Amino acid sequence: MENQYCKVGAVTPLTSNRQTIHLLEFQYQNFLDKASTINDAKLIEFFESKAQKVQRILENLV
């Protein structure tokens, strides 16, 4: 077996290809769906803020 080295927590930069945009759109919708189905105000605020961050990233890519 060969040794494999990876950086824990390494981040791959997002490019503006179609797959990345599709993934971000899915995450955005997923956060909004979670926010609409939860009854806890703090969790709703958390998921809505996550959705806003993803939306800003999408706007910068498009």
C-alpha positions in Angstrom: 0.0 0.0 0.0 1.3 3.4 -1.0 1.5 6.3 1.4 -1.0 9.0 0.6 -0.6 12.6 1.8 -3.4 15.1 2.0 -3.8 18.3 3.8 -6.6 18.1 6.3 -9.0 21.0 5.7 -7.5 21.8 2.3 -9.9 23.8 0.2 -10.4 23.6 -3.5 -11.1 27.0 -5.0 -14.5 27.4 -6.7 -14.4 28.1 -10.4 -17.4 29.3 -12.5 -18.0 26.0 -14.3 -21.6 24.7 -14.6 -21.1 21.9 -12.0 -20.0 24.4 -9.3 -23.0 26.7 -10.0 -25.4 23.7 -9.8 -23.9 22.6 -6.5 -24.2 26.1 -5.0 -27.8 26.4 -6.3 -28.6 23.1 -4.6 -27.0 24.2 -1.3 -28.9 27.6 -1.4 -32.2 25.8 -1.9 -31.4 23.2 0.7 -30.6 25.9 3.3 -33.9 27.8 2.5 -35.9 24.5 2.8 -34.3 23.7 6.2 -35.1 27.2 7.4 -38.7 26.9 6.4 -39.3 23.6 8.1 -37.6 24.3 11.5 -39.4 25.9 14.4 -36.4 27.2 16.3 -35.7 30.9 15.6 -32.0 30.6 16.0 -31.7 27.7 13.6 -33.9 29.6 11.1 -31.6 32.6 11.4 -28.5 30.4 10.9 -29.8 28.6 7.8 -31.0 31.9 6.3 -27.6 33.5 6.8 -25.9 30.4 5.2 -28.3 30.8 2.2 -27.4 34.5 1.9 -23.7 33.7 1.9 -24.2 31.1 -0.8 -26.3 33.5 -2.8 -23.5 36.1 -2.6 -21.0 33.6 -3.9 -23.4 32.7 -6.7 -23.7 36.3 -7.7 -20.0 36.7 -7.9 -19.6 33.6 -10.1 -22.3 34.5 -12.5 
